[in-house]
Amino acid sequence: MIVIGGVAWASIPAREAVHPMAAHPTVVELYQSQGCSSCPPAQDNINAIADRGDVVALSFSVTYWDYLGWKDSFGSPRYTQRQWDYAHHNNRDQVGTPQVWVNGRTTILGSDKAELNAAIARAGAFQAPPLSLRDGRLSVAAGAAPKGGADLWLVRYDPRTVQVAIRAGENGGRTLPHRDIVHDLVKVGHWTGTAQTIALPKTAPTPLKSVVLLQGGTGGPIIDALRI
């Protein structure tokens, strides 16, 4: 409500931006833990963008806060290592939660919603030769590869909202909603600049969704991403 000259005027609610479905979405990676008291707001921010068509939001559960009294039910040392790979590649000597990487290039505090949206807006479209999928085979076009080439990662994640009851640790007594939790991270190939096609591993029908990431080396930037 806006009051002008003693008269109350009802303001028109702002419309939420419509984000068309993109085959090659901006990749937003959250590194968080159920045992971290600072992480729930960041997970809420990821939950809020999970349905955006121009974004694939991935929530990686790390393990280094498990000692605080609650072992993350989705945690994996592989995800902890992936966060450290980003740190080492970018000359950082520590990791923490909640941390977000956007396209493997920009890192921000995941609990800052305005900063998150700004980082996504700045990401822009991928310029590399695009990934494509046909008949279960993944193709990478020829192009300029980074020094040492690029890795192809298959990421499987759960788009559903999963309510997790936390029974101990810093978040003990809370039930936290999780979306886009990563369940599998598998390297499926390596690209050195020449065109190539590879067969992706077959998976049993599940509610999980998949995205392929073309990443410039260990902890390097995301060159392209493809929903499959």
N, C-alpha and C positions, 0 to 999 in steps of 0.2 A: 504494500500500500504506500502511495506517495501523497503527502498532504501539501497542497498549494493553495494559498489564500484561504485557508480554513476548510477547503474542500478535499475530501479523500478520493483519490483516483486509484483504481486497481491497475497495476502494471501487468503487461502481457508477459507471461513466462517465456524466458529465452528458450529457443529450440536447441536441442542437442545436435551437434554436428553429425551428419550422416557420412559414414565411411564405407564406400563400396568395397566389396570383397576383392582382395588383391591376391593373385597367384604367387606373387613375390613380395611378401609382407616385411615390414620392419620387424626386426627380432629384438624383443625385450626380455632379458634374462635377469630374474631376481634370485639372489643368493640369500637364503633365510633359514631359520631354524625354529622349530616349535618350542625350543628351550630358551629362546631369546625374547625378553620382554619388550624390546624395541621393534620386533618384527611384525606383529599383527597389523599395524597401520599400513605397512608396505604391502603385506599380502592383500589387504583390502584394496589398495590401489591397483594391484595386478588383477584382482577379481573384477574391478570396475572397467578394465579395458579388455577383458578376455573375449568379449563378443565383437570387438572392433574388427572390421573387415580388412583394414590396412595394417594390422598388427598381429604377430603371433607372440603371445606372452607366455614365457616358460618359467616355472617356479622350481628352482633347484634347492633341495634340502641338504644342507651341509651337516657335518658330524662333529665339528670341534667344540660345540657347546653341550654335547651330550653329557659331559661330566658334571654339569650343573644340577643334575638330578632327574632329567627327563631325556630319554633317548628318542630322537626324532623318528617317527614311524615311517617316514619316506626317505630318510637320510641314506647317503651312500658316499664312501670315500672317493668314488670317481667324480662326484659332483664337487666335493671339497677340492680335489686336485684340479678340476677345470677352473675353479675360481683362482687357485694359486697360479695356474698357467697364465691367466690374464694379468695377474700381478707381476709375474716375472717378465712377461713380454713387454710390459709397460713400465719396467724399472721401479716397481713398488715393492717394499719390503714387508708388507703386512696385508692381511685381509680382515674383513669384518662384515657384520650383518646389521641392517639389511642393505645390501649393495645391489645396484642395478647396472648392467652393461647394455647399451643400446647399439645394436649392430656390431658388437665387439670393439667399438671405437670410443665411445663416450661412457664415462661412469658417473653415477650420481647416487645420492642417498635415496633409497627406495621409498621412504616414508614421506618425501616431499612431493605431493601430487602435482603442484604447479611446475616444479622443475622437471618431473617426469614427462608431463605433456609437452613442455617446451623442447626437451631433448628428442622426443619422437617427431615433433614438427620440424626440427632442424635436420633430421636424418636424411631426408630426401630419398629418391629412388636409386636402386642399384644401377651401376653403369657397366658392370662386367658382362661378358657373354652369358646369356641366361641359361639356367637349368631348364630341362623339359622332361616330361614323362610320357611314355607311350607303351601300352601293352606290358606294363610292369617293369619296363627298362628305363633307367635314368640316363639321360644324355647331357653332356657338357660340351658346349660349342668351343671351337678354337679361339684363342685369345691370348692376351698378355698375362701370364701367371706371375705371382710374386716369387721372389728368390726362394728357392727350396720347394716351390709348388704350393698346393693347397689341399687340404683334407676335406673329404666328404663325410658328413656325419648324418646318421638317421636318428632322429629324436622322436620318442613316443611319449605322449602326455595325455592326461585325463582331463577333458573339458568340463566334466561334471563338477558340481559343488559337493565337496566331501566335508562333513562336519567331524572334527577330531576333538575328542574330549581329552584334555590335558590333565593328568592326575598328580603331577609333581613338578618341581622346578619353578622357575620364575613365572610361568604362566599357569601354575597349578590351580585347578578349579574352574578354568575357562574352557569353553568349547569354541574352537576356531574354525571358520569356514576356509577351505582351500579350493582353489581352482587351478587348472593347467599345471598340476604337479607332474614333473618329469618322472617317468617310470623306467625308461631305457635310453641309453646313449651308446650308439654303436658306430665305429668307423667303418665305412663301407667302400672307401676308395681314396685315391690320390690323383690329383690333376696337375700336370706340368705345362699346360698350355695347348696341347694338341687335342683335337676333338676325340671324345671317347664315349662309349655307352657301356653301362654296367647293369647287371640284373640285381635288383634289390632283394634282400632276404624275404621269404614268404612268412607271413604271420597269421596266426589263427584269428578269426573274427572276434573283435573285442570292442568295447566302447572307446578305446583309446584313439587319438588322432595322431598324425605323423607330419613331420616337416623335415626336409633335407636342408642341411646347411653346408655351403661351400665356404670354408674358412682358411684364411691365409696363414697356415702353419699353426703350431702350438701356441694358443693364447692370442692369435692374431685376429685381424678384423674379419667380419663376415662379408664375403664378396657377393654372395647371392643366397637367397632362401626360397624354397619351393614347397608349398603345401601339396601333400599327396593323399 
